[in-house]
């Protein structure tokens, strides 16, 4: 219970609700593929419509 006294207000509320404050920053292979595919699709669309303008 001594650890809860050291937490700020947000962390204390999360602890009371049964959660701990954490940030997961891991990507799977699918996430990497999806982001790369989205960027390539946007660039392909820009280049193909550049001549129309």
N, CA, C and O atoms as a Tripos MOL2 file, in Angstrom:
@<TRIPOS>MOLECULE
protein
  212   211    53     0     0
PROTEIN
NO_CHARGES

@<TRIPOS>ATOM
      1 N           0.8150   -1.1960    0.0000 N.3       1 UNK1
      2 CA          0.0000    0.0000    0.0000 C.3       1 UNK1
      3 C           0.8580    1.2590    0.0000 C.2       1 UNK1
      4 O           0.3770    2.3390   -0.3410 O.2       1 UNK1
      5 N           2.1350    1.1250    0.3830 N.am      2 UNK2
      6 CA          3.0250    2.2880    0.4240 C.3       2 UNK2
      7 C           3.3360    2.7960   -0.9750 C.2       2 UNK2
      8 O           3.5940    3.9850   -1.1580 O.2       2 UNK2
      9 N           3.3140    1.8930   -1.9790 N.am      3 UNK3
     10 CA          3.5850    2.3080   -3.3530 C.3       3 UNK3
     11 C           2.4820    3.2090   -3.8900 C.2       3 UNK3
     12 O           2.7630    4.0970   -4.6950 O.2       3 UNK3
     13 N           1.2500    3.0110   -3.4740 N.am      4 UNK4
     14 CA          0.1290    3.8240   -3.9540 C.3       4 UNK4
     15 C           0.2650    5.2680   -3.4800 C.2       4 UNK4
     16 O          -0.1940    6.1860   -4.1590 O.2       4 UNK4
     17 N           0.8920    5.4790   -2.3170 N.am      5 UNK5
     18 CA          1.0810    6.8390   -1.8090 C.3       5 UNK5
     19 C           2.0230    7.6520   -2.6850 C.2       5 UNK5
     20 O           1.9380    8.8800   -2.6880 O.2       5 UNK5
     21 N           2.9190    7.0070   -3.4290 N.am      6 UNK6
     22 CA          3.9000    7.6900   -4.2630 C.3       6 UNK6
     23 C           3.3610    8.0330   -5.6520 C.2       6 UNK6
     24 O           4.0250    8.7550   -6.3960 O.2       6 UNK6
     25 N           2.1950    7.5450   -6.0180 N.am      7 UNK7
     26 CA          1.6470    7.7340   -7.3500 C.3       7 UNK7
     27 C           0.9490    9.0810   -7.4760 C.2       7 UNK7
     28 O           0.4560    9.6360   -6.4930 O.2       7 UNK7
     29 N           0.9140    9.6010   -8.7060 N.am      8 UNK8
     30 CA          0.1490   10.8300   -8.9170 C.3       8 UNK8
     31 C          -1.3350   10.4980   -9.0200 C.2       8 UNK8
     32 O          -1.7120    9.3310   -8.9140 O.2       8 UNK8
     33 N          -2.1670   11.4840   -9.2230 N.am      9 UNK9
     34 CA         -3.6240   11.2920   -9.1750 C.3       9 UNK9
     35 C          -4.1110   10.3200  -10.2460 C.2       9 UNK9
     36 O          -4.9450    9.4590   -9.9660 O.2       9 UNK9
     37 N          -3.5960   10.4490  -11.4770 N.am     10 UNK10
     38 CA         -4.0280    9.5580  -12.5550 C.3      10 UNK10
     39 C          -3.6190    8.1130  -12.2850 C.2      10 UNK10
     40 O          -4.4110    7.1880  -12.4670 O.2      10 UNK10
     41 N          -2.3710    7.9290  -11.8480 N.am     11 UNK11
     42 CA         -1.8960    6.5810  -11.5540 C.3      11 UNK11
     43 C          -2.6650    5.9760  -10.3860 C.2      11 UNK11
     44 O          -2.9340    4.7740  -10.3780 O.2      11 UNK11
     45 N          -3.0170    6.7840   -9.4120 N.am     12 UNK12
     46 CA         -3.7760    6.3060   -8.2580 C.3      12 UNK12
     47 C          -5.1750    5.8320   -8.7050 C.2      12 UNK12
     48 O          -5.6570    4.7900   -8.2620 O.2      12 UNK12
     49 N          -5.8140    6.6150   -9.5890 N.am     13 UNK13
     50 CA         -7.1410    6.2250  -10.0810 C.3      13 UNK13
     51 C          -7.0630    4.9200  -10.8670 C.2      13 UNK13
     52 O          -7.9070    4.0400  -10.6960 O.2      13 UNK13
     53 N          -6.0510    4.7910  -11.7300 N.am     14 UNK14
     54 CA         -5.8850    3.5490  -12.4810 C.3      14 UNK14
     55 C          -5.6440    2.3690  -11.5440 C.2      14 UNK14
     56 O          -6.1850    1.2840  -11.7610 O.2      14 UNK14
     57 N          -4.8350    2.5740  -10.5030 N.am     15 UNK15
     58 CA         -4.5630    1.4970   -9.5490 C.3      15 UNK15
     59 C          -5.8350    1.0940   -8.8110 C.2      15 UNK15
     60 O          -6.0520   -0.0920   -8.5600 O.2      15 UNK15
     61 N          -6.6700    2.0550   -8.4650 N.am     16 UNK16
     62 CA         -7.9290    1.7320   -7.7870 C.3      16 UNK16
     63 C          -8.8630    0.9380   -8.6950 C.2      16 UNK16
     64 O          -9.6520    0.1210   -8.2200 O.2      16 UNK16
     65 N          -8.7700    1.1810  -10.0120 N.am     17 UNK17
     66 CA         -9.5970    0.4540  -10.9720 C.3      17 UNK17
     67 C          -8.9890   -0.8880  -11.3650 C.2      17 UNK17
     68 O          -9.6090   -1.6650  -12.0910 O.2      17 UNK17
     69 N          -7.7810   -1.1590  -10.8880 N.am     18 UNK18
     70 CA         -7.1450   -2.4450  -11.1570 C.3      18 UNK18
     71 C          -6.2230   -2.4380  -12.3560 C.2      18 UNK18
     72 O          -5.8570   -3.5050  -12.8480 O.2      18 UNK18
     73 N          -5.8400   -1.2810  -12.8370 N.am     19 UNK19
     74 CA         -4.9480   -1.1810  -13.9860 C.3      19 UNK19
     75 C          -3.6300   -0.5540  -13.5590 C.2      19 UNK19
     76 O          -3.5490    0.1010  -12.5190 O.2      19 UNK19
     77 N          -2.5960   -0.7610  -14.3720 N.am     20 UNK20
     78 CA         -1.3490   -0.0430  -14.1490 C.3      20 UNK20
     79 C          -1.0390    0.7820  -15.3920 C.2      20 UNK20
     80 O          -1.4190    0.4160  -16.5040 O.2      20 UNK20
     81 N          -0.3500    1.8920  -15.1920 N.am     21 UNK21
     82 CA         -0.0630    2.7850  -16.2910 C.3      21 UNK21
     83 C           1.0810    2.2050  -17.1120 C.2      21 UNK21
     84 O           2.1890    2.0250  -16.6090 O.2      21 UNK21
     85 N           0.8010    1.9110  -18.3940 N.am     22 UNK22
     86 CA          1.8150    1.3550  -19.2770 C.3      22 UNK22
     87 C           1.4970    1.7330  -20.7100 C.2      22 UNK22
     88 O           0.3490    2.0250  -21.0470 O.2      22 UNK22
     89 N           2.5170    1.7270  -21.5470 N.am     23 UNK23
     90 CA          2.3610    2.0420  -22.9580 C.3      23 UNK23
     91 C           3.0850    0.9760  -23.7560 C.2      23 UNK23
     92 O           4.3080    0.8570  -23.6790 O.2      23 UNK23
     93 N           2.3410    0.2090  -24.5140 N.am     24 UNK24
     94 CA          2.9120   -0.8590  -25.3190 C.3      24 UNK24
     95 C           3.2900   -0.2950  -26.6830 C.2      24 UNK24
     96 O           2.4250    0.1960  -27.4080 O.2      24 UNK24
     97 N           4.5660   -0.3580  -27.0410 N.am     25 UNK25
     98 CA          5.0390    0.2080  -28.3040 C.3      25 UNK25
     99 C           5.6240   -0.8550  -29.2140 C.2      25 UNK25
    100 O           6.6240   -0.6080  -29.8880 O.2      25 UNK25
    101 N           5.0290   -2.0130  -29.2460 N.am     26 UNK26
    102 CA          5.5490   -3.0650  -30.1140 C.3      26 UNK26
    103 C           4.6800   -3.1950  -31.3620 C.2      26 UNK26
    104 O           3.4610   -3.0330  -31.3070 O.2      26 UNK26
    105 N           5.3290   -3.4910  -32.4840 N.am     27 UNK27
    106 CA          4.6360   -3.6870  -33.7560 C.3      27 UNK27
    107 C           4.8540   -5.1090  -34.2260 C.2      27 UNK27
    108 O           5.9350   -5.6750  -34.0660 O.2      27 UNK27
    109 N           3.8280   -5.6680  -34.7980 N.am     28 UNK28
    110 CA          3.9790   -6.9810  -35.4060 C.3      28 UNK28
    111 C           4.3300   -6.7910  -36.8800 C.2      28 UNK28
    112 O           4.3360   -5.6700  -37.3880 O.2      28 UNK28
    113 N           4.6140   -7.8710  -37.5410 N.am     29 UNK29
    114 CA          4.9160   -7.8020  -38.9690 C.3      29 UNK29
    115 C           3.7230   -7.2820  -39.7620 C.2      29 UNK29
    116 O           3.8930   -6.5570  -40.7430 O.2      29 UNK29
    117 N           2.5180   -7.6510  -39.3370 N.am     30 UNK30
    118 CA          1.3240   -7.1830  -40.0440 C.3      30 UNK30
    119 C           1.1550   -5.6740  -39.9130 C.2      30 UNK30
    120 O           0.7910   -5.0140  -40.8870 O.2      30 UNK30
    121 N           1.4120   -5.1100  -38.7240 N.am     31 UNK31
    122 CA          1.3120   -3.6640  -38.5490 C.3      31 UNK31
    123 C           2.3010   -2.9450  -39.4640 C.2      31 UNK31
    124 O           1.9550   -1.9440  -40.0930 O.2      31 UNK31
    125 N           3.5140   -3.4490  -39.5360 N.am     32 UNK32
    126 CA          4.5290   -2.8480  -40.3840 C.3      32 UNK32
    127 C           4.1050   -2.9040  -41.8510 C.2      32 UNK32
    128 O           4.2560   -1.9240  -42.5800 O.2      32 UNK32
    129 N           3.5720   -4.0550  -42.2880 N.am     33 UNK33
    130 CA          3.0990   -4.1890  -43.6640 C.3      33 UNK33
    131 C           1.9460   -3.2330  -43.9460 C.2      33 UNK33
    132 O           1.9130   -2.6000  -45.0010 O.2      33 UNK33
    133 N           1.0020   -3.1200  -43.0170 N.am     34 UNK34
    134 CA         -0.1740   -2.2790  -43.2410 C.3      34 UNK34
    135 C           0.2100   -0.8070  -43.3820 C.2      34 UNK34
    136 O          -0.3210   -0.1110  -44.2470 O.2      34 UNK34
    137 N           1.1130   -0.3340  -42.5510 N.am     35 UNK35
    138 CA          1.5520    1.0680  -42.6390 C.3      35 UNK35
    139 C           2.2970    1.2930  -43.9450 C.2      35 UNK35
    140 O           2.0590    2.2890  -44.6280 O.2      35 UNK35
    141 N           3.1940    0.3830  -44.3000 N.am     36 UNK36
    142 CA          3.9620    0.5250  -45.5370 C.3      36 UNK36
    143 C           3.0410    0.5040  -46.7480 C.2      36 UNK36
    144 O           3.2150    1.2980  -47.6730 O.2      36 UNK36
    145 N           2.0680   -0.3910  -46.7530 N.am     37 UNK37
    146 CA          1.1380   -0.4860  -47.8730 C.3      37 UNK37
    147 C           0.3140    0.7860  -48.0100 C.2      37 UNK37
    148 O           0.0650    1.2450  -49.1250 O.2      37 UNK37
    149 N          -0.1110    1.3600  -46.8920 N.am     38 UNK38
    150 CA         -0.8940    2.5990  -46.9220 C.3      38 UNK38
    151 C          -0.0760    3.7410  -47.5120 C.2      38 UNK38
    152 O          -0.5880    4.5170  -48.3200 O.2      38 UNK38
    153 N           1.1840    3.8500  -47.1180 N.am     39 UNK39
    154 CA          2.0360    4.9230  -47.6280 C.3      39 UNK39
    155 C           2.2680    4.7470  -49.1220 C.2      39 UNK39
    156 O           2.2160    5.7200  -49.8750 O.2      39 UNK39
    157 N           2.5250    3.5150  -49.5600 N.am     40 UNK40
    158 CA          2.7510    3.2670  -50.9850 C.3      40 UNK40
    159 C           1.4990    3.5780  -51.7900 C.2      40 UNK40
    160 O           1.5970    4.1350  -52.8830 O.2      40 UNK40
    161 N           0.3240    3.2290  -51.2730 N.am     41 UNK41
    162 CA         -0.9290    3.4920  -51.9880 C.3      41 UNK41
    163 C          -1.1710    4.9890  -52.1430 C.2      41 UNK41
    164 O          -1.6270    5.4390  -53.1940 O.2      41 UNK41
    165 N          -0.8660    5.7640  -51.0980 N.am     42 UNK42
    166 CA         -1.0510    7.2160  -51.1710 C.3      42 UNK42
    167 C          -0.1020    7.8050  -52.2090 C.2      42 UNK42
    168 O          -0.5070    8.6440  -53.0130 O.2      42 UNK42
    169 N           1.1550    7.3740  -52.1970 N.am     43 UNK43
    170 CA          2.1270    7.8910  -53.1570 C.3      43 UNK43
    171 C           1.7470    7.5090  -54.5810 C.2      43 UNK43
    172 O           1.8760    8.3260  -55.4940 O.2      43 UNK43
    173 N           1.2830    6.2850  -54.7830 N.am     44 UNK44
    174 CA          0.8780    5.8580  -56.1260 C.3      44 UNK44
    175 C          -0.2970    6.6860  -56.6190 C.2      44 UNK44
    176 O          -0.3450    7.0540  -57.7930 O.2      44 UNK44
    177 N          -1.2490    6.9830  -55.7320 N.am     45 UNK45
    178 CA         -2.3830    7.8150  -56.1220 C.3      45 UNK45
    179 C          -1.9740    9.2300  -56.4690 C.2      45 UNK45
    180 O          -2.5210    9.8200  -57.4000 O.2      45 UNK45
    181 N          -1.0300    9.7790  -55.7430 N.am     46 UNK46
    182 CA         -0.5450   11.1380  -56.0360 C.3      46 UNK46
    183 C           0.1460   11.2080  -57.3740 C.2      46 UNK46
    184 O          -0.0730   12.1390  -58.1490 O.2      46 UNK46
    185 N           0.9930   10.2080  -57.6520 N.am     47 UNK47
    186 CA          1.7580   10.2310  -58.9010 C.3      47 UNK47
    187 C           0.8630   10.0050  -60.1190 C.2      47 UNK47
    188 O           1.1020   10.5830  -61.1790 O.2      47 UNK47
    189 N          -0.1650    9.1670  -59.9730 N.am     48 UNK48
    190 CA         -1.0270    8.9010  -61.1240 C.3      48 UNK48
    191 C          -1.9600   10.0690  -61.4180 C.2      48 UNK48
    192 O          -2.3470   10.2630  -62.5710 O.2      48 UNK48
    193 N          -2.3300   10.8480  -60.4140 N.am     49 UNK49
    194 CA         -3.2270   11.9840  -60.6650 C.3      49 UNK49
    195 C          -2.4650   13.2820  -60.8870 C.2      49 UNK49
    196 O          -3.0780   14.3120  -61.1700 O.2      49 UNK49
    197 N          -1.1450   13.2540  -60.7640 N.am     50 UNK50
    198 CA         -0.3510   14.4690  -60.9590 C.3      50 UNK50
    199 C          -0.4850   14.9840  -62.3890 C.2      50 UNK50
    200 O          -0.5360   16.1950  -62.6060 O.2      50 UNK50
    201 N          -0.5420   14.0880  -63.3590 N.am     51 UNK51
    202 CA         -0.6750   14.5090  -64.7490 C.3      51 UNK51
    203 C          -2.0320   15.1060  -65.0680 C.2      51 UNK51
    204 O          -2.1410   15.9090  -65.9950 O.2      51 UNK51
    205 N          -3.0720   14.7390  -64.3280 N.am     52 UNK52
    206 CA         -4.4070   15.2490  -64.5690 C.3      52 UNK52
    207 C          -4.4890   16.7350  -64.2060 C.2      52 UNK52
    208 O          -5.1470   17.5180  -64.8900 O.2      52 UNK52
    209 N          -3.8240   17.0970  -63.1400 N.am     53 UNK53
    210 CA         -3.8720   18.4890  -62.6830 C.3      53 UNK53
    211 C          -3.1050   19.3660  -63.6320 C.2      53 UNK53
    212 O          -3.0240   20.5760  -63.4250 O.2      53 UNK53
@<TRIPOS>BOND
     1     1     2 1
     2     2     3 1
     3     3     4 2
     4     3     5 am
     5     5     6 1
     6     6     7 1
     7     7     8 2
     8     7     9 am
     9     9    10 1
    10    10    11 1
    11    11    12 2
    12    11    13 am
    13    13    14 1
    14    14    15 1
    15    15    16 2
    16    15    17 am
    17    17    18 1
    18    18    19 1
    19    19    20 2
    20    19    21 am
    21    21    22 1
    22    22    23 1
    23    23    24 2
    24    23    25 am
    25    25    26 1
    26    26    27 1
    27    27    28 2
    28    27    29 am
    29    29    30 1
    30    30    31 1
    31    31    32 2
    32    31    33 am
    33    33    34 1
    34    34    35 1
    35    35    36 2
    36    35    37 am
    37    37    38 1
    38    38    39 1
    39    39    40 2
    40    39    41 am
    41    41    42 1
    42    42    43 1
    43    43    44 2
    44    43    45 am
    45    45    46 1
    46    46    47 1
    47    47    48 2
    48    47    49 am
    49    49    50 1
    50    50    51 1
    51    51    52 2
    52    51    53 am
    53    53    54 1
    54    54    55 1
    55    55    56 2
    56    55    57 am
    57    57    58 1
    58    58    59 1
    59    59    60 2
    60    59    61 am
    61    61    62 1
    62    62    63 1
    63    63    64 2
    64    63    65 am
    65    65    66 1
    66    66    67 1
    67    67    68 2
    68    67    69 am
    69    69    70 1
    70    70    71 1
    71    71    72 2
    72    71    73 am
    73    73    74 1
    74    74    75 1
    75    75    76 2
    76    75    77 am
    77    77    78 1
    78    78    79 1
    79    79    80 2
    80    79    81 am
    81    81    82 1
    82    82    83 1
    83    83    84 2
    84    83    85 am
    85    85    86 1
    86    86    87 1
    87    87    88 2
    88    87    89 am
    89    89    90 1
    90    90    91 1
    91    91    92 2
    92    91    93 am
    93    93    94 1
    94    94    95 1
    95    95    96 2
    96    95    97 am
    97    97    98 1
    98    98    99 1
    99    99   100 2
   100    99   101 am
   101   101   102 1
   102   102   103 1
   103   103   104 2
   104   103   105 am
   105   105   106 1
   106   106   107 1
   107   107   108 2
   108   107   109 am
   109   109   110 1
   110   110   111 1
   111   111   112 2
   112   111   113 am
   113   113   114 1
   114   114   115 1
   115   115   116 2
   116   115   117 am
   117   117   118 1
   118   118   119 1
   119   119   120 2
   120   119   121 am
   121   121   122 1
   122   122   123 1
   123   123   124 2
   124   123   125 am
   125   125   126 1
   126   126   127 1
   127   127   128 2
   128   127   129 am
   129   129   130 1
   130   130   131 1
   131   131   132 2
   132   131   133 am
   133   133   134 1
   134   134   135 1
   135   135   136 2
   136   135   137 am
   137   137   138 1
   138   138   139 1
   139   139   140 2
   140   139   141 am
   141   141   142 1
   142   142   143 1
   143   143   144 2
   144   143   145 am
   145   145   146 1
   146   146   147 1
   147   147   148 2
   148   147   149 am
   149   149   150 1
   150   150   151 1
   151   151   152 2
   152   151   153 am
   153   153   154 1
   154   154   155 1
   155   155   156 2
   156   155   157 am
   157   157   158 1
   158   158   159 1
   159   159   160 2
   160   159   161 am
   161   161   162 1
   162   162   163 1
   163   163   164 2
   164   163   165 am
   165   165   166 1
   166   166   167 1
   167   167   168 2
   168   167   169 am
   169   169   170 1
   170   170   171 1
   171   171   172 2
   172   171   173 am
   173   173   174 1
   174   174   175 1
   175   175   176 2
   176   175   177 am
   177   177   178 1
   178   178   179 1
   179   179   180 2
   180   179   181 am
   181   181   182 1
   182   182   183 1
   183   183   184 2
   184   183   185 am
   185   185   186 1
   186   186   187 1
   187   187   188 2
   188   187   189 am
   189   189   190 1
   190   190   191 1
   191   191   192 2
   192   191   193 am
   193   193   194 1
   194   194   195 1
   195   195   196 2
   196   195   197 am
   197   197   198 1
   198   198   199 1
   199   199   200 2
   200   199   201 am
   201   201   202 1
   202   202   203 1
   203   203   204 2
   204   203   205 am
   205   205   206 1
   206   206   207 1
   207   207   208 2
   208   207   209 am
   209   209   210 1
   210   210   211 1
   211   211   212 2
@<TRIPOS>SUBSTRUCTURE
     1 UNK1         2 RESIDUE 1 A UNK
     2 UNK2         6 RESIDUE 1 A UNK
     3 UNK3        10 RESIDUE 1 A UNK
     4 UNK4        14 RESIDUE 1 A UNK
     5 UNK5        18 RESIDUE 1 A UNK
     6 UNK6        22 RESIDUE 1 A UNK
     7 UNK7        26 RESIDUE 1 A UNK
     8 UNK8        30 RESIDUE 1 A UNK
     9 UNK9        34 RESIDUE 1 A UNK
    10 UNK10       38 RESIDUE 1 A UNK
    11 UNK11       42 RESIDUE 1 A UNK
    12 UNK12       46 RESIDUE 1 A UNK
    13 UNK13       50 RESIDUE 1 A UNK
    14 UNK14       54 RESIDUE 1 A UNK
    15 UNK15       58 RESIDUE 1 A UNK
    16 UNK16       62 RESIDUE 1 A UNK
    17 UNK17       66 RESIDUE 1 A UNK
    18 UNK18       70 RESIDUE 1 A UNK
    19 UNK19       74 RESIDUE 1 A UNK
    20 UNK20       78 RESIDUE 1 A UNK
    21 UNK21       82 RESIDUE 1 A UNK
    22 UNK22       86 RESIDUE 1 A UNK
    23 UNK23       90 RESIDUE 1 A UNK
    24 UNK24       94 RESIDUE 1 A UNK
    25 UNK25       98 RESIDUE 1 A UNK
    26 UNK26      102 RESIDUE 1 A UNK
    27 UNK27      106 RESIDUE 1 A UNK
    28 UNK28      110 RESIDUE 1 A UNK
    29 UNK29      114 RESIDUE 1 A UNK
    30 UNK30      118 RESIDUE 1 A UNK
    31 UNK31      122 RESIDUE 1 A UNK
    32 UNK32      126 RESIDUE 1 A UNK
    33 UNK33      130 RESIDUE 1 A UNK
    34 UNK34      134 RESIDUE 1 A UNK
    35 UNK35      138 RESIDUE 1 A UNK
    36 UNK36      142 RESIDUE 1 A UNK
    37 UNK37      146 RESIDUE 1 A UNK
    38 UNK38      150 RESIDUE 1 A UNK
    39 UNK39      154 RESIDUE 1 A UNK
    40 UNK40      158 RESIDUE 1 A UNK
    41 UNK41      162 RESIDUE 1 A UNK
    42 UNK42      166 RESIDUE 1 A UNK
    43 UNK43      170 RESIDUE 1 A UNK
    44 UNK44      174 RESIDUE 1 A UNK
    45 UNK45      178 RESIDUE 1 A UNK
    46 UNK46      182 RESIDUE 1 A UNK
    47 UNK47      186 RESIDUE 1 A UNK
    48 UNK48      190 RESIDUE 1 A UNK
    49 UNK49      194 RESIDUE 1 A UNK
    50 UNK50      198 RESIDUE 1 A UNK
    51 UNK51      202 RESIDUE 1 A UNK
    52 UNK52      206 RESIDUE 1 A UNK
    53 UNK53      210 RESIDUE 1 A UNK
